[in-house]
Amino acid sequence: MNKILFVCTGNSCRSPMAMFLFKKFAKENNLTIKADSAGLNVLPGDKINEKAVLSLKNFNIKRIKYYSKQLTKNLFEEASMVITMTDEQKYMLPKNKKVFSFFDIIGKDISDPFGLNQDCYNECAKQLNNSLNSIYNAYINLIKSK
């Protein structure tokens, strides 16, 4: 399956923002790559953080309904590529050639804005959006190497 799975801690801000931004990128570029997100330590049924929703609106993503979900073996296995927000999170996952961190792709981790002000969420969304081409290129390189 052509799917990128974005993973963070609580699945309420970073990974859902990455998922929504990548879905928009894929649609705009006529790509058949799907995107999903999950967390390592989720409160089931948590909604996406309101500050994350506001940040996504800056990128013209308006219809946002998302509930946090725990990373499962099934979600992991059905993904073609798994991307964690930090190197530390990458090492919490099974060692696998399809697992990358943002550090691997763009040379830096994506900091957690949880509990911080709106500007921090906006900056996080901006970093994620600016990395979309790099994510796509890493995905293509991974698929070619198989």
N, C-alpha and C positions, 0 to 999 in steps of 0.2 A: 504494500500500500504506500502511496506517496503522501506521507504525513510527517510533519515536524511537531514534536511534542515539547512545549516549553515548560520548564519546571522551576518552581521557587519554593519557599517555605510554606506559607499559608494559603497560596493560590487565591489571594484576594486583591493583589495589585500588580506586581511585576509580570508574572507569567500570563495572566489574562490580558494585560495591556499588550504584551508581545504577540499573543495570539490574535487579538483583534487587529493590530497594526499589520501583521503578516497576512492575514486574510484579505485586508484591503489592498495590500501590495500585490498579492497573487491575482486578485480580481482585475486590478488595473493593468497588469502585465499578461493577462490571459494565461496564467499558469494553472496547472492541474494539481498543484501541491496543496494539500489540506493542512490545517493547523489546529492544535488542541493545546490545552494546558492542564496542569495538575500540580499538587503540592506534596511536600514531604511530611508535613505535620498540620493537617487541615482540621478545622472545626467544621464538620459536615453541615451543609446547608447555608454556610456563610455567604452573603452576597458580595459581589465585587465592591471594593471600597468606593465610596462616593467621590473621593478626591481623584481616584483613578478614572472614574467615569467623566469627571470634568476635564481631566487632562486629555482623554481620548476625543472629546468634543472639539479640542483645538485642531485635531486632524480630520475633522469632518466625519467622525464616527459617532453616530447619534443613537442608533437602536442598540442599546446595550442591556442585555439581560443575561446574567451569568451567576451561577452558584458554584462555590468552591468544591473541588473534588480531590480526594486522596489519590496519589499515584498508586496504581495497582500493577500487578504483573501483566495483566492483559493490556492495559494502556501502554506500558513499556514495550511489550512485544509487538504490538501492532504499528508502532511508530518506525518510520524509516530512519529518523534522526531524532535524538533527544538533546535538548540544549538547556543547561542549567544557568542560573543567573550568576553563580559564583563557582570558583574552582573548588571550594570547600564542599558545596552541594554535589558537584560531580563525583567526588570521592565517596559519597554516601550511596551511590548507585552501583549496580553490578558493573564490573569492568567489561567494557564492550566497545568495539570500534565505532559504534554509532552514537556514543555519548560524548558530548562536547560541552564546554562551558563558554560563556561569553568571553572569558579571558583567552581561551583558545582561538576564538574567532576574531575579536577586535582588540585584544591586548589589555583588556581591563574588565573587572567585574561590574555588574550592574547593582549598585547599592540599593538597599531596601529603604523605601520612603515611608514605610508604615509608621504612623504616629507623628510624622513630621508635617510641615506646612504644605500648602498647595504648590508653592514654588518648587519644592523638592519632588513632588509628583510630576509636575510639568517637565522638570529637568530629566527625570527618569524616562518619561514617555519620549522626550526628544532624543535621548541616547538610544533608546530602543528603535525608534524610527530611523535614525541615522545609520543603524547597523543592518537594515533590511537587505541591501545589496550584498553585503559581506556574508550574511546568513545564507542567502540564495546561492552565492558562489561556493560556500562551504558545502552546501547540500549537493550541488552539481558535482563537485569533486568527490564527495563520498559515494554518490551513485556510480560515477565513472570507475571508481576503484574496486567496485564489487565484481 
